[in-house]
């Protein structure tokens, strides 16, 4: 008896060639609706589902494959005598292959102002049922949900006459992952709305699914096992989609630090910008209107010790003269939106240096997630920019235009520093960073110490308010002339009074940028 394949696909990529190949291999094709028409139009003989089951499609196509003749043919265990006798009694034939992909629910709900009714109509019922049935019976049935599997399956059929048990198992696993994701998307969409399609602030249920990209040598430390998982369709500016030109495989810490570096450098869309990152904190950031090399040298000068063994990021494609300078240093990773051929040739001399290309980060969709024991914390990404009309000069002296430029720059950087965060800077260069201290005044002292004599005439940014005026006193002793901070302390008046006493201009942003 000829083998039978049931084909019903929404995504018809490659299906005509695949079906033709199956026919050449001796399969009968059973198909439904639009898929059947596509195959017939291309000269492929098809048994339509209603003819096979003896029962018409109904309810506008909602009921097509939900029939015992279909599902018994899929689910029958070939090595169980009573199963074979039962289907024979009822005139049911075995189905050897199921090729199905689902209604495009995810693409549908991505459209703006999608109605609930339209979304509901794109929930596939028969497709997941067919897939799950075939995947459950993988010992005997080949199930395909992904068009990329057509060619490997055909190769096995041609070489061996059938698919191997290992192949059928792996295809079944892919099916259950696919249907789980499909149901998860539906669940999350519906739980984020009420019955009138009004958006809730937070969904009742959150579903995530990530796919293995690569196993890692270890995690943060050598005794911790680790792996890198990615979303099914990550954005182009994701590290999961980065192009690696050379170097060793990325480590756990490389990935974390590279993400921090590129989030920071993506703040700068004009001119040339370069940033050095160490343990997720910026150790130097430089800007230039003239050249990339100048920007990098400023970043390096900000903390030439800490940048050793760190990660360097650029907002423009890496140029040869910059590459020459980079090749003189020990770095773990370079990340940029591009490289000239000459720059790649120069960097290739450093065989272990990881060289990554990825576009600048756009506004991030989705959520920022942190894992805790027994649950997760979810928040929006911190993508709030300064709102110029809400900036408030709270001191007697206003910042000069040059100080204001430096304050804006420092504010962009301090957002990416671990709290308590302090940045001392000029308008085009970070001079010192105080990160992650338990006391804000200690962060101020560290940033000033890093800046050294260059702190004189510089500005200072703080990610949160100053609880006491002691930080202002430290800033004054170092020669800081202007400060930007959120404000909001019960001692704001004392802090402002200290700034006025020392002639320091101070701006309140009304925005806090804690980063834990």
Backbone torsions as a table, in degrees:
resi	resn	phi	psi	omega
1	UNK	NA	137.0	-178.3
2	UNK	-67.5	145.9	175.6
3	UNK	-72.8	155.6	-177.0
4	UNK	-126.3	139.3	176.1
5	UNK	-123.0	128.7	174.9
6	UNK	-97.0	123.7	-177.3
7	UNK	-123.2	123.8	176.6
8	UNK	-151.0	101.8	-172.3
9	UNK	-127.0	140.4	171.6
10	UNK	-82.6	-46.0	175.5
11	UNK	-87.0	108.8	-172.7
12	UNK	-93.6	13.4	177.5
13	UNK	-56.9	121.9	174.6
14	UNK	74.1	0.7	-172.3
15	UNK	-72.6	-32.9	-178.5
16	UNK	-64.9	-49.2	179.9
17	UNK	-63.5	-38.0	-180.0
18	UNK	-64.9	-45.9	-179.1
19	UNK	-64.8	-40.0	177.4
20	UNK	-59.9	-42.1	179.9
21	UNK	-64.9	-38.6	178.1
22	UNK	-63.6	-41.6	178.2
23	UNK	-61.0	-43.9	178.3
24	UNK	-61.4	-28.4	179.2
25	UNK	-87.7	3.1	173.9
26	UNK	97.9	14.4	179.8
27	UNK	-88.1	144.8	162.7
28	UNK	-88.1	140.8	-178.8
29	UNK	-106.6	123.6	171.4
30	UNK	-106.0	133.9	-175.1
31	UNK	-148.6	171.2	-174.5
32	UNK	-128.8	151.9	167.6
33	UNK	37.5	-122.4	-175.4
34	UNK	-64.9	-32.0	178.2
35	UNK	-65.6	-44.0	179.2
36	UNK	-59.9	-42.4	-179.4
37	UNK	-64.9	-41.1	179.0
38	UNK	-62.1	-44.5	-179.3
39	UNK	-66.9	-44.1	179.4
40	UNK	-63.4	-38.7	179.1
41	UNK	-61.0	-27.0	-179.6
42	UNK	-100.5	21.2	171.9
43	UNK	78.3	19.5	179.9
44	UNK	-99.9	127.1	179.7
45	UNK	-72.6	129.4	-173.8
46	UNK	-131.3	139.3	169.4
47	UNK	-93.7	114.2	-179.3
48	UNK	-71.1	146.5	-171.7
49	UNK	-58.3	-40.1	-179.1
50	UNK	-66.9	-34.8	176.7
51	UNK	-68.4	-35.5	-178.5
52	UNK	-71.2	-43.9	-177.2
53	UNK	-84.7	-19.5	-174.2
54	UNK	73.3	21.1	-177.8
55	UNK	-138.1	131.3	-174.8
56	UNK	-73.4	151.6	167.8
57	UNK	-62.1	147.0	-176.8
58	UNK	-146.7	172.5	178.3
59	UNK	54.9	51.0	179.1
60	UNK	57.6	36.2	177.8
61	UNK	84.2	1.8	179.3
62	UNK	-65.2	-30.5	-180.0
63	UNK	-118.4	109.8	-180.0
64	UNK	-133.1	-56.1	-172.7
65	UNK	-102.1	-2.9	-179.2
66	UNK	-79.2	78.3	-173.3
67	UNK	-146.9	140.6	-179.6
68	UNK	-56.7	-32.8	-177.8
69	UNK	-66.4	-29.5	177.5
70	UNK	-79.6	-53.9	-170.6
71	UNK	-75.8	-31.9	173.7
72	UNK	-66.5	-37.6	178.0
73	UNK	-65.0	-28.3	177.7
74	UNK	-83.3	-45.8	-168.9
75	UNK	-85.2	-13.6	-178.0
76	UNK	-59.5	131.3	176.5
77	UNK	-82.9	119.0	-173.7
78	UNK	-68.7	-20.5	-179.6
79	UNK	-99.6	13.0	177.4
80	UNK	-114.8	112.1	-172.6
81	UNK	-55.9	-43.3	-176.9
82	UNK	-65.6	-31.7	176.3
83	UNK	-64.8	-46.5	-178.3
84	UNK	-65.1	-38.9	178.8
85	UNK	-67.0	-38.9	-178.8
86	UNK	-64.3	-48.5	-178.0
87	UNK	-68.4	-31.5	177.3
88	UNK	-65.2	-41.1	178.9
89	UNK	-58.1	-36.0	-176.2
90	UNK	-98.1	10.2	176.5
91	UNK	67.3	33.1	-178.7
92	UNK	-101.7	135.0	179.0
93	UNK	-102.3	153.9	-179.9
94	UNK	-72.9	141.6	173.1
95	UNK	-107.4	125.9	-172.0
96	UNK	-97.6	-19.9	-177.5
97	UNK	-146.4	139.4	175.5
98	UNK	-125.3	122.9	-179.7
99	UNK	-121.0	105.2	-173.0
100	UNK	-141.4	136.3	159.2
101	UNK	-131.4	164.1	-158.3
102	UNK	-101.9	162.4	175.2
103	UNK	-51.7	143.1	-174.2
104	UNK	-78.3	67.6	-177.9
105	UNK	-63.2	-45.1	-177.4
106	UNK	-61.8	-43.4	178.7
107	UNK	-65.8	-36.3	-179.3
108	UNK	-64.3	-47.9	-175.9
109	UNK	-75.1	-10.8	176.5
110	UNK	-74.3	-16.9	179.9
111	UNK	-72.0	139.8	179.9
112	UNK	-66.2	145.3	175.7
113	UNK	58.8	33.6	178.2
114	UNK	-67.6	136.1	179.1
115	UNK	-80.2	154.1	178.6
116	UNK	-62.7	-39.7	-179.2
117	UNK	-61.8	-43.8	179.1
118	UNK	-63.8	-42.5	179.4
119	UNK	-62.5	-44.4	-178.5
120	UNK	-59.4	-38.8	-178.3
121	UNK	-67.2	-16.3	178.7
122	UNK	-96.6	14.4	173.4
123	UNK	-88.1	114.2	-178.3
124	UNK	-79.4	133.5	179.0
125	UNK	-109.0	-54.7	-177.6
126	UNK	-64.9	-38.6	-177.4
127	UNK	-60.4	-54.2	178.1
128	UNK	-60.2	-33.6	179.8
129	UNK	-65.9	-44.4	176.5
130	UNK	-61.4	-46.0	-177.7
131	UNK	-62.5	-45.5	-178.0
132	UNK	-66.1	-39.1	178.7
133	UNK	-63.1	-46.3	-178.7
134	UNK	-67.8	-39.3	180.0
135	UNK	-66.9	-38.0	177.3
136	UNK	-60.7	-36.3	-177.8
137	UNK	-100.4	37.8	-174.8
138	UNK	-60.7	-21.0	179.8
139	UNK	-60.6	-24.6	-175.6
140	UNK	-125.7	-15.6	-173.0
141	UNK	-120.8	133.2	173.5
142	UNK	-89.8	126.5	-178.2
143	UNK	-122.3	133.1	-178.0
144	UNK	-128.5	124.4	177.4
145	UNK	-113.9	-16.1	-173.5
146	UNK	-117.3	121.0	179.7
147	UNK	-55.8	-24.0	179.0
148	UNK	-67.8	-12.5	179.1
149	UNK	-90.9	-5.4	-178.6
150	UNK	-59.0	-50.1	-173.9
151	UNK	-66.3	-46.4	177.4
152	UNK	-59.5	-38.7	178.7
153	UNK	-64.8	-45.3	178.4
154	UNK	-60.4	-39.4	-179.3
155	UNK	-61.1	-42.4	178.3
156	UNK	-67.1	-41.6	-179.8
157	UNK	-61.9	-40.0	-179.0
158	UNK	-71.3	-36.7	-175.9
159	UNK	-83.0	-36.5	-172.1
160	UNK	-118.6	-9.2	-178.5
161	UNK	85.3	-12.5	178.3
162	UNK	-161.1	168.0	174.4
163	UNK	-83.7	152.1	179.2
164	UNK	-79.0	161.5	177.3
165	UNK	-61.3	-38.6	178.5
166	UNK	-61.8	-44.0	178.5
167	UNK	-61.9	-45.4	-178.5
168	UNK	-64.4	-36.9	177.0
169	UNK	-63.6	-48.0	-178.9
170	UNK	-62.9	-38.1	176.7
171	UNK	-65.8	-37.0	178.6
172	UNK	-66.4	-41.6	177.2
173	UNK	-59.9	-42.7	179.1
174	UNK	-61.3	-38.5	179.0
175	UNK	-62.9	-49.0	-177.7
176	UNK	-65.6	-35.2	174.8
177	UNK	-64.0	-40.8	-178.3
178	UNK	-66.7	-47.6	-178.7
179	UNK	-68.8	-32.8	176.4
180	UNK	-63.2	-43.6	178.5
181	UNK	-64.7	-43.0	-179.6
182	UNK	-59.0	-48.5	179.3
183	UNK	-66.2	-35.2	178.8
184	UNK	-64.4	-39.7	178.2
185	UNK	-64.6	-42.8	178.4
186	UNK	-62.9	-47.8	-179.7
187	UNK	-58.7	-45.8	-177.7
188	UNK	-67.6	-39.1	178.5
189	UNK	-62.5	-48.3	-176.8
190	UNK	-69.9	-38.0	-178.6
191	UNK	-74.7	-11.2	177.3
192	UNK	-91.7	1.5	-179.3
193	UNK	-134.4	160.6	171.2
194	UNK	-96.2	-175.0	-173.5
195	UNK	-68.2	-12.3	176.7
196	UNK	-101.5	14.0	178.0
197	UNK	68.3	23.8	175.7
198	UNK	-84.5	134.4	-175.6
199	UNK	-70.8	129.9	171.5
200	UNK	-85.4	157.1	179.9
201	UNK	-64.0	-42.8	178.4
202	UNK	-137.0	139.1	177.2
203	UNK	-67.9	152.2	177.0
204	UNK	-69.0	-33.2	-178.4
205	UNK	-128.7	136.9	176.7
206	UNK	-118.5	127.5	179.7
207	UNK	-117.9	132.4	175.5
208	UNK	-129.3	146.3	173.4
209	UNK	-140.6	130.2	-179.4
210	UNK	-127.2	149.6	-176.8
211	UNK	-113.1	142.7	-179.9
212	UNK	-60.7	122.3	172.6
213	UNK	-94.8	-47.7	179.1
214	UNK	-164.7	149.1	170.0
215	UNK	-81.9	150.0	-178.2
216	UNK	-110.6	154.1	-178.3
217	UNK	-58.0	-39.7	175.2
218	UNK	-168.7	177.6	-178.1
219	UNK	-89.7	-138.7	179.7
220	UNK	-60.6	-30.5	179.4
221	UNK	-132.2	156.9	-174.6
222	UNK	-59.3	-24.4	-179.0
223	UNK	-84.1	-1.0	-178.7
224	UNK	-105.8	122.4	173.9
225	UNK	-73.2	152.1	-175.3
226	UNK	-157.6	158.5	176.1
227	UNK	-150.5	159.5	178.8
228	UNK	-110.0	119.6	177.8
229	UNK	-111.9	149.0	-177.4
230	UNK	-129.2	156.9	172.8
231	UNK	-64.3	162.2	-179.4
232	UNK	-63.2	-43.4	-179.6
233	UNK	-129.2	72.9	-178.3
234	UNK	-66.6	151.3	179.0
235	UNK	-65.7	161.4	-177.1
236	UNK	-60.5	-28.5	-177.5
237	UNK	-90.2	15.3	177.4
238	UNK	-84.7	145.2	174.2
239	UNK	-62.1	-25.0	177.2
240	UNK	-64.7	-20.5	179.8
241	UNK	-106.6	6.3	-176.8
242	UNK	-64.1	145.5	174.7
243	UNK	-94.0	122.7	179.0
244	UNK	-102.9	118.0	-177.5
245	UNK	-81.6	-32.5	-173.1
246	UNK	-164.4	177.2	174.2
247	UNK	93.1	172.7	178.0
248	UNK	-66.1	165.5	175.5
249	UNK	-60.7	148.2	177.9
250	UNK	-65.4	139.4	175.3
251	UNK	-93.3	171.2	176.3
252	UNK	-53.7	-50.9	-177.7
253	UNK	-67.7	-34.4	176.1
254	UNK	-57.8	-45.4	-176.7
255	UNK	-65.8	-44.7	179.3
256	UNK	-62.2	-45.8	-178.3
257	UNK	-69.4	-38.4	179.1
258	UNK	-64.0	-38.2	176.4
259	UNK	-61.5	-44.9	179.1
260	UNK	-63.1	-41.1	-178.8
261	UNK	-64.1	-43.7	-175.2
262	UNK	-78.0	-27.6	172.9
263	UNK	-64.2	-40.4	178.9
264	UNK	-67.7	-50.2	-173.8
265	UNK	-66.8	-24.7	179.8
266	UNK	-71.8	-7.7	174.1
267	UNK	-69.0	-21.1	-171.2
268	UNK	-110.6	110.4	-174.3
269	UNK	-105.0	-12.8	-177.2
270	UNK	-118.6	149.7	178.7
271	UNK	67.1	-158.4	179.6
272	UNK	-108.5	135.0	177.2
273	UNK	-136.6	143.0	176.5
274	UNK	-139.6	144.9	-179.2
275	UNK	-141.2	140.2	172.1
276	UNK	-106.2	136.5	-177.5
277	UNK	-124.5	137.0	174.4
278	UNK	-137.7	120.8	-179.7
279	UNK	53.1	47.1	176.5
280	UNK	71.2	-3.8	178.9
281	UNK	-104.0	141.3	175.2
282	UNK	-69.4	130.9	174.4
283	UNK	-106.0	-8.7	175.9
284	UNK	-170.2	138.9	175.6
285	UNK	-139.9	132.7	179.1
286	UNK	-132.2	145.3	176.9
287	UNK	-121.5	150.8	175.4
288	UNK	-154.4	142.4	172.1
289	UNK	-92.0	-12.5	-173.9
290	UNK	-92.0	-52.9	-172.4
291	UNK	-155.2	156.7	176.1
292	UNK	-66.8	-39.9	-179.6
293	UNK	-59.3	-43.5	179.4
294	UNK	-61.5	-41.6	178.4
295	UNK	-60.7	-44.2	-179.4
296	UNK	-65.1	-42.8	-179.5
297	UNK	-62.7	-35.0	175.5
298	UNK	-66.4	-42.2	178.3
299	UNK	-62.5	-44.3	179.8
300	UNK	-64.1	-41.9	-178.4
301	UNK	-64.5	-27.5	-179.1
302	UNK	-58.5	-35.7	176.7
303	UNK	-161.3	78.6	-174.5
304	UNK	-65.6	-18.3	178.4
305	UNK	-81.3	-50.1	-174.4
306	UNK	-68.6	-28.0	-177.5
307	UNK	-68.6	-17.8	178.6
308	UNK	-59.9	125.3	179.7
309	UNK	74.3	15.5	-178.0
310	UNK	-99.5	-158.3	-179.7
311	UNK	-121.8	136.4	178.8
312	UNK	-118.3	133.5	-179.6
313	UNK	-123.2	147.7	179.2
314	UNK	-129.3	151.3	177.5
315	UNK	-95.8	-0.7	178.2
316	UNK	-133.9	159.7	179.2
317	UNK	-56.8	138.2	-176.7
318	UNK	-69.9	132.9	-176.1
319	UNK	-103.6	162.2	-174.7
320	UNK	-57.2	-44.3	-177.0
321	UNK	-66.6	-33.1	175.2
322	UNK	-67.5	-42.6	179.6
323	UNK	-59.8	-39.1	178.3
324	UNK	-60.0	-43.7	-179.6
325	UNK	-67.8	-41.0	179.0
326	UNK	-62.3	-36.6	-176.0
327	UNK	-69.7	-11.3	178.4
328	UNK	-83.8	-8.5	-172.6
329	UNK	-115.6	161.1	169.5
330	UNK	-92.1	115.3	177.0
331	UNK	-130.3	152.6	176.7
332	UNK	-83.5	-46.3	-172.5
333	UNK	-144.7	142.0	165.8
334	UNK	-117.9	134.2	-178.7
335	UNK	-134.3	131.5	-174.8
336	UNK	-158.5	163.7	178.2
337	UNK	-77.8	2.9	178.4
338	UNK	171.9	172.7	179.6
339	UNK	-147.9	142.4	170.9
340	UNK	-74.9	154.9	177.5
341	UNK	-56.0	-38.0	-179.5
342	UNK	-65.7	-39.8	179.0
343	UNK	-63.8	-42.0	177.8
344	UNK	-62.4	-38.8	178.9
345	UNK	-63.8	-41.6	179.8
346	UNK	-66.2	-45.9	-177.5
347	UNK	-68.0	-24.2	-178.3
348	UNK	-64.9	-15.2	177.0
349	UNK	-67.1	-25.6	178.5
350	UNK	-95.7	88.5	-168.3
351	UNK	-60.2	-35.4	-176.2
352	UNK	-86.9	-10.9	-178.9
353	UNK	-67.8	125.8	178.7
354	UNK	-84.2	124.0	-177.7
355	UNK	-117.6	113.8	-174.3
356	UNK	-115.1	142.7	174.2
357	UNK	-121.4	128.6	177.6
358	UNK	-157.7	140.4	179.5
359	UNK	-63.3	157.3	176.1
360	UNK	-59.3	146.0	-177.2
361	UNK	-70.2	130.7	171.9
362	UNK	-88.9	-176.3	176.0
363	UNK	-57.1	127.8	-174.6
364	UNK	-82.9	126.6	172.1
365	UNK	-83.9	-179.3	177.4
366	UNK	73.1	-151.2	-171.5
367	UNK	-127.1	156.2	167.1
368	UNK	-93.4	125.9	-171.1
369	UNK	-124.7	136.9	174.1
370	UNK	-126.4	132.9	-178.6
371	UNK	-86.9	133.6	170.5
372	UNK	-128.2	163.2	-179.9
373	UNK	-60.2	121.5	176.7
374	UNK	86.2	2.7	-179.5
375	UNK	-178.9	-170.8	176.3
376	UNK	-135.5	152.9	171.4
377	UNK	-105.1	133.7	-178.3
378	UNK	-123.7	135.9	175.1
379	UNK	-147.1	164.8	171.6
380	UNK	-69.1	155.1	173.3
381	UNK	-65.5	148.3	176.6
382	UNK	-80.9	85.6	-176.9
383	UNK	-116.2	15.9	-178.1
384	UNK	-77.2	127.6	178.2
385	UNK	-96.2	166.0	174.0
386	UNK	-59.6	137.5	174.3
387	UNK	-107.0	106.8	-170.9
388	UNK	-55.4	-37.2	-176.5
389	UNK	-74.1	-10.7	180.0
390	UNK	-103.9	-2.8	175.9
391	UNK	-68.3	136.7	-175.2
392	UNK	-126.8	116.9	173.3
393	UNK	-77.4	119.2	-173.9
394	UNK	-106.7	-5.0	-179.4
395	UNK	-104.5	169.4	179.6
396	UNK	-66.0	-35.1	-179.3
397	UNK	-97.9	132.9	175.1
398	UNK	-88.7	151.8	177.0
399	UNK	-64.5	146.3	172.5
400	UNK	-71.5	163.4	177.4
401	UNK	-54.6	-39.6	-179.9
402	UNK	-68.8	-40.7	176.4
403	UNK	-62.5	-39.1	-179.0
404	UNK	-64.2	-39.0	177.4
405	UNK	-63.4	-41.7	179.2
406	UNK	-67.6	-37.9	179.3
407	UNK	-64.5	-41.8	178.0
408	UNK	-62.2	-42.1	179.2
409	UNK	-63.4	-48.6	-179.2
410	UNK	-62.0	-35.3	-179.7
411	UNK	-66.5	-38.5	177.1
412	UNK	-62.7	-36.7	-177.5
413	UNK	-77.0	-42.6	-174.3
414	UNK	-62.5	-25.5	176.9
415	UNK	-60.2	-24.2	-175.1
416	UNK	-106.3	13.7	179.4
417	UNK	-106.2	139.9	179.1
418	UNK	-63.9	137.6	-179.5
419	UNK	-73.4	149.8	-6.6
420	UNK	-69.3	132.4	-169.9
421	UNK	-116.8	130.9	175.8
422	UNK	-134.5	134.9	176.4
423	UNK	-127.6	128.5	172.2
424	UNK	-105.4	130.5	-172.9
425	UNK	-154.0	161.5	161.9
426	UNK	-101.0	-174.6	-174.9
427	UNK	-68.6	-16.6	-176.3
428	UNK	-135.0	12.6	-176.7
429	UNK	-157.0	132.4	170.6
430	UNK	-80.4	129.3	-176.7
431	UNK	-103.0	-28.6	-178.8
432	UNK	-164.0	144.6	-179.2
433	UNK	-130.8	131.7	171.3
434	UNK	-113.9	118.9	-170.7
435	UNK	-130.0	141.3	166.2
436	UNK	67.6	20.2	179.8
437	UNK	-84.4	151.7	-179.3
438	UNK	-73.6	-24.0	179.3
439	UNK	-117.7	133.3	-178.0
440	UNK	-64.6	-37.8	-179.2
441	UNK	-65.5	-29.9	175.7
442	UNK	-67.8	-38.6	175.4
443	UNK	-62.1	-38.7	177.6
444	UNK	-62.2	-45.3	-178.8
445	UNK	-62.5	-42.1	-179.1
446	UNK	-65.4	-44.9	179.9
447	UNK	-61.4	-41.5	179.7
448	UNK	-68.2	-40.4	177.9
449	UNK	-62.2	-41.1	177.9
450	UNK	-62.5	-40.4	-177.9
451	UNK	-71.2	-31.9	-179.5
452	UNK	62.8	-141.1	-177.7
453	UNK	-64.1	-21.6	-178.5
454	UNK	-70.4	-11.5	178.0
455	UNK	-65.9	-24.4	-179.6
456	UNK	-65.6	121.3	-178.9
457	UNK	86.5	0.3	-179.8
458	UNK	-90.3	177.9	177.7
459	UNK	-115.9	167.6	-177.3
460	UNK	-135.2	137.1	176.6
461	UNK	-119.0	140.0	177.7
462	UNK	-125.6	133.7	-176.3
463	UNK	-71.2	-19.4	178.9
464	UNK	-142.8	175.5	-174.6
465	UNK	-68.6	161.2	174.6
466	UNK	-89.1	122.6	-178.0
467	UNK	-76.3	-21.1	-179.7
468	UNK	-142.3	160.8	179.1
469	UNK	-76.6	-1.4	-177.2
470	UNK	-61.0	-33.9	178.5
471	UNK	-66.2	-34.6	179.1
472	UNK	-68.1	-37.4	177.8
473	UNK	-64.0	-41.6	177.6
474	UNK	-63.4	-41.6	179.7
475	UNK	-62.2	-42.1	179.8
476	UNK	-62.2	-44.9	-178.9
477	UNK	-61.0	-29.9	-179.5
478	UNK	-84.8	-11.6	179.5
479	UNK	92.9	17.1	176.1
480	UNK	-65.4	136.9	-175.8
481	UNK	-108.8	-16.6	-179.0
482	UNK	-152.1	149.4	-176.3
483	UNK	-135.2	140.8	173.0
484	UNK	-122.8	130.6	-178.6
485	UNK	-155.5	164.7	-176.4
486	UNK	-70.2	-33.3	-169.5
487	UNK	78.6	174.6	177.7
488	UNK	112.9	3.1	178.0
489	UNK	-80.9	151.8	175.7
490	UNK	-69.7	-12.5	178.1
491	UNK	-108.7	23.6	178.7
492	UNK	-53.2	-40.7	-177.5
493	UNK	-62.6	-39.1	178.4
494	UNK	-66.6	-39.8	-179.6
495	UNK	-65.6	-45.0	179.2
496	UNK	-64.0	-41.1	179.3
497	UNK	-60.2	-41.6	178.5
498	UNK	-64.6	-41.7	178.3
499	UNK	-61.6	-44.0	178.2
500	UNK	-62.9	-40.1	-179.7
501	UNK	-59.5	-35.7	-176.7
502	UNK	-98.2	3.7	179.0
503	UNK	71.6	23.7	179.2
504	UNK	-89.4	130.2	174.6
505	UNK	-78.8	138.9	-177.9
506	UNK	-135.0	136.6	178.1
507	UNK	-120.0	136.1	170.3
508	UNK	-99.3	134.2	179.9
509	UNK	-97.9	-24.3	-173.4
510	UNK	73.6	6.3	-178.7
511	UNK	-123.0	129.8	175.7
512	UNK	-104.3	146.5	-178.9
513	UNK	-128.4	51.6	173.9
514	UNK	-57.1	141.5	176.8
515	UNK	-140.0	108.3	-177.1
516	UNK	-102.7	NA	NA
